[in-house]
Amino acid sequence: MLKLSKIFFTFFIIAFTFFSLSAQVTTDAEKLANNPKVKDALEYIKSIEPNTVEEQIKITEIASPTFKEQKRAEYFKQQFTQVGLKNVRIDKVGNVIGERPGKGGANVPTLVLAAHLDTVFDNSEVKVTRNGSIIKGLGISDDGRGLTVLLAIARTLETQKITTQGNIIFVANVGEEGLGDLYGTRHLFNEELKGKITHFISIDGSGLTVTTAAVGSFRYRVTYTGAGGHSYGAFGLPNPIHAIGRLIEKVSRFQIPEHPKTTFNVGKIEGGTSVNSIARTATLEMDMRSESAEELAKIDAEFKKAAQTSLEEENARWANPRKLTVEIKPIGNRPTGTQSPDSPIIKLTASADKVFNIKSEFTATSTDSNIPISLGIPAITIDGGGKGTGEHSIDEQFDSTDSHLGSQRGLLIVLGVVGVAEDKNLTSFNFKSEGNPDVKVFYSAPPTLSPKTKILIVMAGRQRDADNYLESWIDWSKKNDYLVLAPQFDEKNWVEPLGYNFGNIASGKEKDNTPNPKSNWAFTLIEQMFDYSRKEFKLNATKYDLFGHSAGGQFVHRFMLFMPEARVRTVIAANPGFYTLPDLNEEFPYGLKNSPYPLTQKDLLGWTNRKLILMRGTADVERTESLRQTPEADAQGKNRFERAAFMFNKIKTLNPKTTWQMFEVPNVAHDQKGMALAAQKVLENN
């Protein structure tokens, strides 16, 4: 193994310098809105507003109380997938996540765009009624509207083929309301997307205001407990309900400042069994909020003191040795936070308001944005448009008049954060072969193109975004006199994993292992593309280089096994999800037992003597839905980083003098751009 910081073999040290396009949050929304592609997208999202409102009704009728959001979550997982988002999944707390990677490289914004799945209503069924623009239903605004705009933005970006510099992670999150205490968003920042989020926008409710500061809150459940007994026979016992009454009376006399706004509320009381019983327990739930952490701390201390004093007073009232006890249990803690009005995300929002002639109204409230704001991450919560009334009540309704303004403004703000990528107008040709579907091949030819120009073929990952992969190699191809080909084996004709990851050597379902004719292999087409390119571009090359990342990395390492006659010089397999091991006793595709095309030990030794480089990013250690997690795959390691070492050790065990190498790429995760930069250095030194 070769590490860049330390040589374990007598190879060369590679110095990596990583460059990337860095998208900055724009504060000029008007200029962005005049971009032709953005202008078309804004018109499109307006044109689909009637469908958006119908979607809002449909979503609202999927009941989704806090802690019971599963049905709505499954619906969103389905919608995210249909829209075309990548790596769609439901995380362990119930958040639905779908990713839309940008094309700007490593140092670009990663925006989480979120809306919350849960409502305050515990209904198992919700019925929405409509009379013209007035729509009534529990949760129709909060957050039926936010969830709908979330989907509308995703659909618009995909339909209008808007490529962004930065990454957008769409999230339908759980636990925003009530006792959910923002646990869905906390999980995003603490675990699921820890360290990845640079900006955060939530869409919550109706209207056109914007939350830029976080109102913090403390919530408690106070329970007084005593012996309980008959109201006549046991008279004289301290009474938990009386203690609750004492506490409520004290709370009602709290003095709070007008500025910063600070509030308190007893939201729920419970206790007792009958009119003629002294209660054994009584409970109160208390909510306190403030824009100021200092004022919140003051009222918090006053409340705890009042709860203790109420206990003491009730116990002192009765000359009885059996006393009450009190438990003050925290049930919610939302952090406060502010942002500078000069923050780019706030200035962007104000600029977007001007585009749509909206009077900017920036407020402080309690939303999912509390978490990122408290962490110092730029964040806002925007309303979704239209006009809502009666939120959190049985009279909740939504007026859809001009509701498209919320959709349009949301889209423009999102694009202002992540940036719109410049169209590169990539060149391509359709490669035709007898008996196979056409394959679109994107390519970059250097200005120095001559018979001496070398050829590199780049294999894309699971998303089959060959155009995106090619962009990572264009500048390099021009500087190094390479014709770079990026074939796009589309998902329809080359179904994952057999059709692409396994080179289409077999048909049917995985483990059926029904062999396909070699003329139909995706592997074979690579050799044919090489010959076609030599002819069309008049090149003398007798060999070519091959790079594959992720699913493409799976493709190229198996290509080297099943195509021993291939005219390759250097092959780089970067971050494959799992490997076909050089083991005749392990079932295919994890090994070669019952392989569609049987191989011998001699074939495996030949494989180990070809020039293949395993390349692994040191940060590629996550276990996402896109990583195969079968027992056989996990036997190779729990992540891609571990599995590369496992494969390399298997090869070395089989052939200690193997020509295979392994390189580590520091601080790069499952990022084809970062791995491409590393691979380019390797090819330059070969």
For each residue, the residues with C-beta under 8 A, 3 or more apart:
1: 8 9 645 648 662 664
2: 7 8 9 11 661 662 663 664
3: 6 7 8 664
4: 13 14 15 16 663 664 665 666
5: 666
6: 3
7: 2 3 10 11 13
8: 1 2 3
9: 1 2 661
10: 7
11: 2 7 661
12: 685
13: 4 7
14: 4 663 678 681 682 685
15: 4 681
16: 4 665 666 677 678 681
17: 677
18: 106 674 677
19: 105 677
20: 104 105 106 107 108 673
21: 103 104 105 108 165
22: 104 105 107 108
23: 102 104 108 109 164 165 166 418 419
24: 344 419
25: 109 199 344 345 348 378 416 417
26: 29 31 32 344 348 416 419
27: 344 347 348 351 416
28: 31 32 351
29: 26 32 33 348 351 352 354 355 412 413 416
30: 33 34 351 354 355
31: 26 28 34 35
32: 26 28 29 35 38 412 415 416 420
33: 29 30 38 39 42 355 412
34: 30 31 38 39
35: 31 32 38 39 420
36: 39 40
37: 40 41 160 162 420 423
38: 32 33 34 35 41 42 162 412 415 420
39: 33 34 35 36 42 43
40: 36 37 43 44 160
41: 37 38 44 45 156 157 160 162 411 415
42: 33 38 39 45 46 408 411 412
43: 39 40 46 47
44: 40 41 47 48 156 159 160
45: 41 42 48 49 52 152 153 156 404 407 408 411
46: 42 43 49 404 407 408
47: 43 44
48: 44 45 51 52 152 155 156
49: 45 46 52 53 400 403 404 407
50: 53 54
51: 48 54 55
52: 45 48 49 55 56 148 149 151 152 403 404 407
53: 49 50 56 57 135 148 400 403
54: 50 51 57 58
55: 51 52 58 59 148 151 152
56: 52 53 59 60 135 140 144 145 147 148 398
57: 53 54 60 61 128 130 135 137 140 144
58: 54 55 61 62
59: 55 56 62 72 75 144 147 148
60: 56 57 126 128 137 138 139 140 144
61: 57 58 126 127 128 137
62: 58 59 71 72 75 126
63: 68 71 72 119 121 123 124 125 126
64: 68 69 71 72 117 118 119 139
65: 68 69 118 119 120 121 122 123
66: 69 118 119 120 174 175 176 177 178 179 180
67: 118 174 175 179 180
68: 63 64 65 118 122
69: 64 65 66 72 73 94 117 118 174
70: 73 74 94
71: 62 63 64 74 75
72: 59 62 63 64 69 75 76 117 147 172
73: 69 70 76 77 90 94 95 96 117 172 174
74: 70 71 77 78 90
75: 59 62 71 72 78 79
76: 72 73 79 80 96 117 147 151 172
77: 73 74 80 81 88 89 90 96
78: 74 75 81 82
79: 75 76 82 83 151
80: 76 77 83 85 88 96 97 98 154 170 172
81: 77 78 84 85 88 98
82: 78 79
83: 79 80 98 151 154 155 158
84: 81 158
85: 80 81 88 98 99 100 154 170
86: 98 99 100 101 463
87: 97 98 99 624 625 626
88: 77 80 81 85 96 97 98 99 625
89: 77 96 97 98 624 625
90: 73 74 77 94 95 96 97
91: 94 95 97 187 192
92: 187 192
93: 174 175 183 184 187
94: 69 70 73 90 91 117 174 175 184
95: 73 90 91 171 172 173 174 184 187 188 192
96: 73 76 77 80 88 89 90 117 171 172 173
97: 80 87 88 89 90 91 169 170 171 192
98: 80 81 83 85 86 87 88 89 154 169 170
99: 85 86 87 88 167 168 169 170
100: 85 86 154 157 158 164 167 168 169 170
101: 86 167 468
102: 23 108 163 164 165 166 167 168 418 419 421
103: 21 163 164 165 421 468 471
104: 20 21 22 23 107 108 164 165 166 419 421
105: 19 20 21 22 108 673
106: 18 20 668 671 673 674
107: 20 22 104
108: 20 21 22 23 102 104 105 165 166 167 418 419
109: 23 25 165 166 167 198 199 417 418 419
110: 166 167 168 169 196 197 198 199
111: 166 167 168 169 197 198 199 200 201 414 417 418
112: 169 171 188 193 197 199 200 201
113: 150 153 168 169 170 171 201 202 203 414
114: 150 170 171 172 173 185 188 200 201 202 203 368
115: 143 146 147 149 150 171 172 173 202 203 204 384
116: 143 146 147 172 173 174 175 176 177 184 202 204 368
117: 64 69 72 73 76 94 96 143 147 172 173 174 184
118: 64 65 66 67 68 69 143 174 175 176 177 180
119: 63 64 65 66 138 139 142 143 177
120: 65 66 139 142 177 178 392
121: 63 65 126 138 139
122: 65 68
123: 63 65 126 138
124: 63
125: 63
126: 60 61 62 63 121 123 137 138 139
127: 61 137
128: 57 60 61 135 136 137 140
129: 135 136 137
130: 57 134 135 136
131: 134
132:
133: 399 400 401
134: 130 131 397 398 399
135: 53 56 57 128 129 130 140 397 398 399 400
136: 128 129 130 140 395 396 397 398
137: 57 60 61 126 127 128 129 140 144 396 397 398
138: 60 119 121 123 126 394 396
139: 60 64 119 120 121 126 142 143 144 396
140: 56 57 60 128 135 136 137 144 145 388 396 397 398
141: 144 145 205 206 384 386 388 391 396 397 398
142: 119 120 139 145 146 204 205 206 388 391 392 396
143: 115 116 117 118 119 139 146 147 176 203 204 205
144: 56 57 59 60 137 139 140 141 147 148 398
145: 56 140 141 142 148 149 203 205 206 383 384 385 386 388 398 403 406
146: 115 116 142 143 149 150 202 203 204 205 384
147: 56 59 72 76 115 116 117 143 144 150 151 172 203
148: 52 53 55 56 59 144 145 151 152 384
149: 52 115 145 146 152 153 203 384 385 406 407 410
150: 113 114 115 146 147 153 154 170 172 203
151: 52 55 76 79 83 147 148 154 155
152: 45 48 52 55 148 149 155 156 407 411
153: 45 113 149 150 156 157 407 410 411 414
154: 80 83 85 98 100 150 151 157 158 170
155: 48 83 151 152 158 159
156: 41 44 45 48 152 153 159 160 162 411
157: 41 100 153 154 160 162 164 168 411
158: 83 84 100 154 155 161
159: 44 155 156
160: 37 40 41 44 156 157
161: 158
162: 37 38 41 156 157 415 420
163: 102 103 420 421 423
164: 23 100 102 103 104 157 167 168 415 418 419 420 421
165: 21 23 102 103 104 108 109 418 419 420 421
166: 23 102 104 108 109 110 111 198 417 418 419
167: 99 100 101 102 108 109 110 111 164 418
168: 99 100 102 110 111 113 157 164 414 418
169: 97 98 99 100 110 111 112 113 193 196 197
170: 80 85 97 98 99 100 113 114 150 154
171: 95 96 97 112 113 114 115 188
172: 72 73 76 80 95 96 114 115 116 117 147 150
173: 95 96 114 115 116 117 176 184 185 188 368
174: 66 67 69 73 93 94 95 116 117 118 180 183 184
175: 66 67 93 94 116 118 180 181 182 183 184 185
176: 66 116 118 143 173 180 182 184 185 204 367 368
177: 66 116 118 119 120 180
178: 66 120 181
179: 66 67 219 331 332
180: 66 67 118 174 175 176 177 183 184
181: 175 178 186 219 331 332 333 334
182: 175 176 185 186 334 368 370 371
183: 93 174 175 180 186 187
184: 93 94 95 116 117 173 174 175 176 180 187 188 368
185: 114 173 175 176 182 188 189 202 368 371 372
186: 181 182 183 189 190 371
187: 91 92 93 95 183 184 190 191 192
188: 95 112 114 171 173 184 185 191 192 193 197 371
189: 185 186 193 194 197 371 372 375 377
190: 186 187 194
191: 187 188 194
192: 91 92 95 97 187 188
193: 112 169 188 189 196 197
194: 189 190 191
195:
196: 110 169 193
197: 110 111 112 169 188 189 193 200 372 377
198: 109 110 111 166 377 378
199: 25 109 110 111 112 345 377 378 379 417
200: 111 112 114 197 368 369 371 372 377 378 379 380
201: 111 112 113 114 345 369 379 380 381 382 410 413 414 417
202: 113 114 115 116 146 185 367 368 369 379 380 381 382
203: 113 114 115 143 145 146 147 149 150 381 382 383 384 410
204: 115 116 142 143 146 176 211 367 368 381 382 383 384
205: 141 142 143 145 146 383 384 388 391
206: 141 142 145 383 384 385 386 387 388 398 403 406
207: 383 384 385 386 387 388 406
208: 353 358 361 383 385 405 406 409
209: 361 362 363 383
210: 349 360 361 362 363 380 381 382 383
211: 204 214 362 363 364 365 367 369 380 381 382
212: 339 341 343 346 349 362 363 364 380
213: 291 337 338 339 362 363 364 373
214: 211 334 335 336 337 338 364 366 367 369 370 373 374
215: 261 289 290 291 334 336 364 365 366 370
216: 289 290 291 293 296 334 335 336 337 366 370
217: 287 288 289 290 296 332 333 334 366
218: 287 288 296 300 303 330 332 333
219: 179 181 285 286 287 288 330 331 332 333
220: 285 286 303 328 329 330 331
221: 283 284 285 286 327 329 331
222: 244 247 283 284 285 286 307 326 327 328 329
223: 240 281 282 283 326 327 329
224: 240 243 244 281 282 283 310 311 314 324 325 326
225: 240 280 281 324 325 326 327
226: 237 238 239 240 278 279 280 281 322 323 324 325
227: 234 237 280 322
228: 234 237 277 278 279 280 281
229: 233 234 237 277 278
230: 233 234 235 276 277 278
231: 234 235 275 276 277 278
232: 235 276
233: 229 230
234: 227 228 229 230 231 237 278
235: 230 231 232 278
236: 318 319 320
237: 226 227 228 229 234 278 318 320 322
238: 226 242 243 314 315 317 318 320 322 323 324
239: 226 242 243 278 279 314
240: 223 224 225 226 243 244 271 279 280 281 282 324
241: 244 245 271 272 279 282
242: 238 239 245 246 314 317
243: 224 238 239 240 246 247 282 310 311 313 314 324 326
244: 222 224 240 241 247 248 269 271 282 283 284 310
245: 241 242 248 249
246: 242 243 249 250 309 310 313 314
247: 222 243 244 250 251 284 306 307 310
248: 244 245 251 252 266 269 284
249: 245 246 252 253
250: 246 247 253 254 306 309 310
251: 247 248 254 264 266 286 303 306
252: 248 249
253: 249 250
254: 250 251 264 299 302 303
255:
256: 262 263 264 295 299
257: 260 262 295
258: 261
259:
260: 257 290 291 292 295
261: 215 258 290 291 364
262: 256 257 288 289 290 291 292 295 296 299
263: 256 287 288 289 290
264: 251 254 256 286 287 288 289 299 303
265: 286 287 288
266: 248 251 269 284 285 286
267: 285 286 287
268: 283 284 285
269: 244 248 266 282 283 284 285
270: 282 283
271: 240 241 244 279 281 282 283
272: 241 277 279 282
273: 277 279 280
274: 277
275: 231
276: 230 231 232
277: 228 229 230 231 272 273 274
278: 226 228 229 230 231 234 235 237 239
279: 226 228 239 240 241 271 272 273 282
280: 225 226 227 228 240 273
281: 223 224 225 226 228 240 271
282: 223 224 240 241 243 244 269 270 271 272 279
283: 221 222 223 224 244 268 269 270 271
284: 221 222 244 247 248 266 268 269
285: 219 220 221 222 266 267 268 269 331
286: 219 220 221 222 251 264 265 266 267 303
287: 217 218 219 263 264 265 267 332
288: 217 218 219 262 263 264 265 296 299 300 303
289: 215 216 217 262 263 264 296 366
290: 215 216 217 260 261 262 263 293 295 296 299 336
291: 213 215 216 260 261 262 295 336 338 364
292: 260 262 295 296 336
293: 216 290 296 297 335 336
294: 297 298
295: 256 257 260 262 290 291 292 298 299
296: 216 217 218 262 288 289 290 292 293 299 300 336
297: 293 294 300 301
298: 294 295 301 302
299: 254 256 262 264 288 290 295 296 302 303
300: 218 288 296 297 303 304
301: 297 298 304 305
302: 254 298 299 305 306
303: 218 220 251 254 264 286 288 299 300 306 307
304: 300 301 307 308 328
305: 301 302 308 309
306: 247 250 251 302 303 309 310
307: 222 247 303 304 310 311 326 328
308: 304 305 311 312 326
309: 246 250 305 306 312 313
310: 224 243 244 246 247 250 306 307 313 314 326
311: 224 243 307 308 314 315 324 325 326
312: 308 309 315 316
313: 243 246 309 310 316 317
314: 224 238 239 242 243 246 310 311 317 318 324
315: 238 311 312 318 323 324
316: 312 313
317: 238 242 313 314
318: 236 237 238 314 315
319: 236
320: 236 237 238 323
321:
322: 226 227 237 238
323: 226 238 315 320
324: 224 225 226 238 240 243 311 314 315
325: 224 225 226 311
326: 222 223 224 225 243 307 308 310 311
327: 221 222 223 225
328: 220 222 304 307
329: 220 221 222 223
330: 218 219 220 333
331: 179 181 219 220 221 285
332: 179 181 217 218 219 287
333: 181 217 218 219 330
334: 181 182 214 215 216 217 366 370
335: 214 216 293 370 371 373 374
336: 214 215 216 290 291 292 293 296 370 374
337: 213 214 216 370 373 374
338: 213 214 291 364 373
339: 212 213 343 345 346 373 378 379
340: 343 346
341: 212 346 347 362
342: 346 347
343: 212 339 340 346 347 378
344: 24 25 26 27 347 348 378
345: 25 199 201 339 348 349 378 379 380 413 417
346: 212 339 340 341 342 343 349 350 362 380
347: 27 341 342 343 344 350 351
348: 25 26 27 29 344 345 351 352 413 416 417
349: 210 212 345 346 352 353 360 362 380 382 413
350: 346 347 353 354 360
351: 27 28 29 30 347 348 354 355 416
352: 29 348 349 355 356 358 409 412 413 416
353: 208 349 350 356 357 358 359 360 409
354: 29 30 350 351 357 358
355: 29 30 33 351 352 409 412
356: 352 353 405 408 409
357: 353 354
358: 208 352 353 354 405 409
359: 353
360: 210 349 350 353
361: 208 209 210
362: 209 210 211 212 213 341 346 349
363: 209 210 211 212 213
364: 211 212 213 214 215 261 291 338
365: 211 215 381
366: 214 215 216 217 289 334 370
367: 176 202 204 211 214 370 381
368: 114 116 173 176 182 184 185 200 202 204 371 381
369: 200 201 202 211 214 372 373 379 380 381
370: 182 214 215 216 334 335 336 337 366 367 373 374
371: 182 185 186 188 189 200 335 368 374 375
372: 185 189 197 200 369 375 377 378 379
373: 213 214 335 337 338 339 369 370 376 377 379
374: 214 335 336 337 370 371
375: 189 371 372
376: 373
377: 189 197 198 199 200 372 373
378: 25 198 199 200 339 343 344 345 372
379: 199 200 201 202 339 345 369 372 373
380: 200 201 202 210 211 212 345 346 349 369 413
381: 201 202 203 204 210 211 365 367 368 369
382: 201 202 203 204 210 211 349 406 409 410 413
383: 145 203 204 205 206 207 208 209 210 406
384: 115 141 145 146 148 149 203 204 205 206 207 403 406 407 410
385: 145 149 206 207 208 402 403 404 405 406 407 409 410
386: 141 145 206 207 398 399 400 401 402 403 406
387: 206 207 398 399 401
388: 140 141 142 145 205 206 207 391 396 397 398 399
389: 395 396 397 399
390: 393 394 395 396 397
391: 141 142 205 388 396
392: 120 142 396
393: 390 396
394: 138 390
395: 136 389 390
396: 136 137 138 139 140 141 142 388 389 390 391 392 393
397: 134 135 136 137 140 141 388 389 390
398: 56 134 135 136 137 140 141 144 145 206 386 387 388 403
399: 133 134 135 386 387 388 389 403
400: 49 53 133 135 386 403
401: 133 386 387
402: 385 386 405
403: 49 52 53 145 206 384 385 386 398 399 400 406 407
404: 45 46 49 52 385 407 408
405: 208 356 358 385 402 408 409
406: 145 149 206 207 208 382 383 384 385 386 403 409 410
407: 45 46 49 52 149 152 153 384 385 403 404 410 411
408: 42 45 46 356 404 405 411 412
409: 208 352 353 355 356 358 382 385 405 406 412 413
410: 149 153 201 203 382 384 385 406 407 413 414
411: 41 42 45 152 153 156 157 407 408 414 415
412: 29 32 33 38 42 352 355 408 409 415 416
413: 29 201 345 348 349 352 380 382 409 410 416 417
414: 111 113 153 168 201 410 411 417 418
415: 32 38 41 162 164 411 412 418 419 420
416: 25 26 27 29 32 348 351 352 412 413 419
417: 25 109 111 166 199 201 345 348 413 414
418: 23 102 108 109 111 164 165 166 167 168 414 415
419: 23 24 26 102 104 108 109 164 165 166 415 416
420: 32 35 37 38 162 163 164 165 415
421: 102 103 104 163 164 165
422:
423: 37 163
424: 471 474
425:
426: 442 444 467 470 471
427: 442 443 444 445
428: 440 441 442 443 467
429: 440 441 443 536
430: 438 439 440 441
431: 438 439 440 441 487 525 528 529 532
432: 438
433: 436 439 519 525 528
434: 519
435: 519 520
436: 433 439 519 520 525
437: 490 493 494
438: 430 431 432
439: 430 431 433 436 487 488 489 490 525 529
440: 428 429 430 431 466 487 488 490
441: 428 429 430 431 466 485 486 487 488 529
442: 426 427 428 466 467 470 485 486 487 488
443: 427 428 429 470 483 484 485 486 533
444: 426 427 470 473 474 477 478 483 484
445: 427 449 453 477 483 537
446: 449 453 477 478 479 480 481 482 483
447: 478
448: 453 478 481
449: 445 446 453 481 483 537
450: 453 481
451: 538 539 540
452: 481 539 540
453: 445 446 448 449 450 481 482 483 537 539 541
454: 480 481 482 483 541 544 545
455: 482 483 484 485 530 533 534 539 541 544 545
456: 473 477 482 483 484 485 544 545 546 547 683
457: 484 485 486 487 526 529 530 544 545 546 547
458: 466 469 470 473 484 485 486 547 548 552 676
459: 469 486 487 546 547 548 549 551 552 553 555 556
460: 463 464 465 466 468 469 486 488 549 551 552 672
461: 464 465 469 549 550 551 552 553 672
462: 496 550 551 626
463: 86 460 468
464: 460 461 488 489 490 491 500
465: 460 461 468 469 488
466: 440 441 442 458 460 469 470 486 487 488
467: 426 428 442 470 471 486 488
468: 101 103 460 463 465 471 472 672
469: 458 459 460 461 465 466 472 473 486 549 552 672 676
470: 426 442 443 444 458 466 467 473 474 484 486
471: 103 424 426 467 468 474
472: 468 469 672 673 676 677
473: 444 456 458 469 470 476 477 482 484 486 676 680
474: 424 444 470 471 477 478 484
475: 478 479
476: 473 479 480 482 484 676 680
477: 444 445 446 456 473 474 480 481 482 483 484
478: 444 446 447 448 474 475
479: 446 475 476
480: 446 454 476 477 680 683 684
481: 446 448 449 450 452 453 454 477
482: 446 453 454 455 456 473 476 477
483: 443 444 445 446 449 453 454 455 456 477 533 537 539
484: 443 444 455 456 457 458 470 473 474 476 477
485: 441 442 443 455 456 457 458 529 533
486: 441 442 443 457 458 459 460 466 467 469 470 473
487: 431 439 440 441 442 457 459 466 525 526 529
488: 439 440 441 442 460 464 465 466 467
489: 439 464 493 494 499 500 522
490: 437 439 440 464 493 494
491: 464 494 495 496 500
492: 495
493: 437 489 490 499
494: 437 489 490 491 499 500 504 522
495: 491 492 498 499 500
496: 462 491 499 500 501 551
497: 500 501 502 510 551 554 589
498: 495 501 502 504 505 506 507 508 509 510
499: 489 493 494 495 496 502 504 522
500: 464 489 491 494 495 496 497 503 504 522 551 555
501: 496 497 498 551 554 555 558
502: 497 498 499 505 506 554 558 589
503: 500 521 522 523 555 558 559 562
504: 494 498 499 500 507 516 520 521 522 523
505: 498 502 515 516 521 523 562 596 597
506: 498 502 512 513 514 515 516 596
507: 498 504 512 514 515 516
508: 498 512 513 514
509: 498 512
510: 497 498 589
511: 587 588 594
512: 506 507 508 509
513: 506 508 588 594 595 596
514: 506 507 508 596
515: 505 506 507 596 597
516: 504 505 506 507 520 521 596
517: 520 521
518: 521 524
519: 433 434 435 436 524
520: 435 436 504 516 517 524
521: 503 504 505 516 517 518 524 525 562
522: 489 494 499 500 503 504 525 526 555
523: 503 504 505 526 527 558 559 562 563 566
524: 518 519 520 521 527 528 563
525: 431 433 436 439 487 521 522 528 529
526: 457 487 522 523 529 530 546 559 563 566
527: 523 524 530 531 563 566 567
528: 431 433 524 525 531 532
529: 431 439 441 457 485 487 525 526 532 533
530: 455 457 526 527 533 534 541 544 567
531: 527 528 534 535
532: 431 528 529 535 536
533: 443 455 483 485 529 530 536 537 539
534: 455 530 531 537 538 539 540 541
535: 531 532 538
536: 429 532 533
537: 445 449 453 483 533 534
538: 451 534 535
539: 451 452 453 455 483 533 534
540: 451 452 534
541: 453 454 455 530 534 544
542: 567
543: 567 568 569
544: 454 455 456 457 530 541 567 568 569
545: 454 455 456 457 568 569 570 571 572 683 686
546: 456 457 459 526 556 559 568 570 571 572
547: 456 457 458 459 552 556 571 572 574 676 679
548: 458 459 551 552 553 554 555 556 557 572 573 574 576
549: 459 460 461 469 552 553 574 575 672 675 676
550: 461 462 553 554 574 575 576 577 670 672
551: 459 460 461 462 496 497 500 501 548 554 555 576 577
552: 458 459 460 461 469 547 548 549 555 556 574
553: 459 461 548 549 550 556 557 573 574 575 576 577
554: 497 501 502 548 550 551 557 558 573 576 577 578 579
555: 459 500 501 503 522 548 551 552 558 559
556: 459 546 547 548 552 553 559 560 571 572 573 612
557: 548 553 554 560 561 571 573 576 579 580 612 614 647
558: 501 502 503 523 554 555 561 562 580
559: 503 523 526 546 555 556 562 563 566 571
560: 556 557 563 564 566 568 571 607 610 612
561: 557 558 564 580 599 603 604 607
562: 503 505 521 523 558 559 597
563: 523 524 526 527 559 560 566
564: 560 561 603 606 607 610
565:
566: 523 526 527 559 560 563
567: 527 530 542 543 544
568: 543 544 545 546 560 571 610 611
569: 543 544 545 611 686
570: 545 546 611 613 682 683 686
571: 545 546 547 556 557 559 560 568 610 611 612 613
572: 545 546 547 548 556 612 613 615 679 682 683
573: 548 553 554 556 557 576 612 613 614 615
574: 547 548 549 550 552 553 615 616 617 672 675 676 678 679
575: 549 550 553 615 616 617 620 640 644 670 675
576: 548 550 551 553 554 557 573 579 640 643 644
577: 550 551 553 554 626 627 628 633 640 643
578: 554 590 628 633 636 643
579: 554 557 576 590 636 643 646 647
580: 557 558 561 588 589 590 591 592
581: 586 590 591 592 636 647 650
582: 591 592 604 607 608 650 651 654
583: 586 591 592 593 650
584: 591 592 593 599 600 601 604
585: 591 593
586: 581 583 590 591 592 593 632
587: 511 590 591 593 594 632
588: 511 513 580 591 592 593 594 595 596
589: 497 502 510 580
590: 578 579 580 581 586 587 632 633 635 636
591: 580 581 582 583 584 585 586 587 588
592: 580 581 582 583 584 586 588 595 598 599 604
593: 583 584 585 586 587 588
594: 511 513 587 588
595: 513 588 592 598 599
596: 505 506 513 514 515 516 588
597: 505 515 562
598: 592 595
599: 561 584 592 595 603 604
600: 584 603 604
601: 584 604 605
602: 605 606
603: 561 564 599 600 606 607
604: 561 582 584 592 599 600 601 607 608 654
605: 601 602 608 609 654 655
606: 564 602 603 609 610
607: 560 561 564 582 603 604 610
608: 582 604 605 651 654 655 658 659 660
609: 605 606 655 658 659
610: 560 564 568 571 606 607 659
611: 568 569 570 571 659 660
612: 556 557 560 571 572 573 659 660 661
613: 570 571 572 573 660 661 662 663 682
614: 557 573 644 647 648 660 661 662 663
615: 572 573 574 575 644 662 663 664 665 675 678 679 682
616: 574 575 620 640 641 644 645 662 663 664 665
617: 574 575 620 640 641 664 665 667 668 669 670 671 674 675
618: 621 641 664 665 666 667 668
619: 667 668 669
620: 575 616 617 639 640 641 668 669 670
621: 618 639 640 641 642 669
622: 627 639 669 670
623: 627 629 638 639
624: 87 89 627 670
625: 87 88 89
626: 87 462 577
627: 577 622 623 624 633 639 640
628: 577 578 633
629: 623 633 634
630: 633 634
631: 634 635
632: 586 587 590 635 636
633: 577 578 590 627 628 629 630 636 643
634: 629 630 631 637 638
635: 590 631 632
636: 578 579 581 590 632 633 642 643 646 647
637: 634 640 641 642 643 644 645 646
638: 623 634 642
639: 620 621 622 623 627 642 643
640: 575 576 577 616 617 620 621 627 637 643 644 670
641: 616 617 618 620 621 637 644 645
642: 621 636 637 638 639 645 646
643: 576 577 578 579 633 636 637 639 640 646 647
644: 575 576 614 615 616 637 640 641 647 648 662
645: 1 616 637 641 642 648 649 662
646: 579 636 637 642 643 649 650
647: 557 579 581 614 636 643 644 650 651
648: 1 614 644 645 651 652 660 662
649: 645 646 652 653
650: 581 582 583 646 647 653 654
651: 582 608 647 648 654 655 658 660
652: 648 649 655 656 658 660
653: 649 650 656
654: 582 604 605 608 650 651 658
655: 605 608 609 651 652 658
656: 652 653
657:
658: 608 609 651 652 654 655
659: 608 609 610 611 612
660: 608 611 612 613 614 648 651 652
661: 2 9 11 612 613 614
662: 1 2 613 614 615 616 644 645 648
663: 2 4 14 613 614 615 616 678 682
664: 1 2 3 4 615 616 617 618
665: 4 16 615 616 617 618 668 674 675 678
666: 4 5 16 618
667: 617 618 619
668: 106 617 618 619 620 665 671 674 675 678
669: 617 619 620 621 622 674
670: 550 575 617 620 622 624 640
671: 106 617 668 674 675
672: 460 461 468 469 472 549 550 574 675 676
673: 20 105 106 472 676 677
674: 18 106 617 665 668 669 671 677 678
675: 549 574 575 615 617 665 668 671 672 678 679
676: 458 469 472 473 476 547 549 574 672 673 679 680
677: 16 17 18 19 472 673 674 680 681
678: 14 16 574 615 663 665 668 674 675 681 682
679: 547 572 574 615 675 676 682 683
680: 473 476 480 676 677 683 684
681: 14 15 16 677 678 684 685
682: 14 570 572 613 615 663 678 679 685 686
683: 456 480 545 570 572 679 680 686
684: 480 680 681
685: 12 14 681 682
686: 545 569 570 682 683
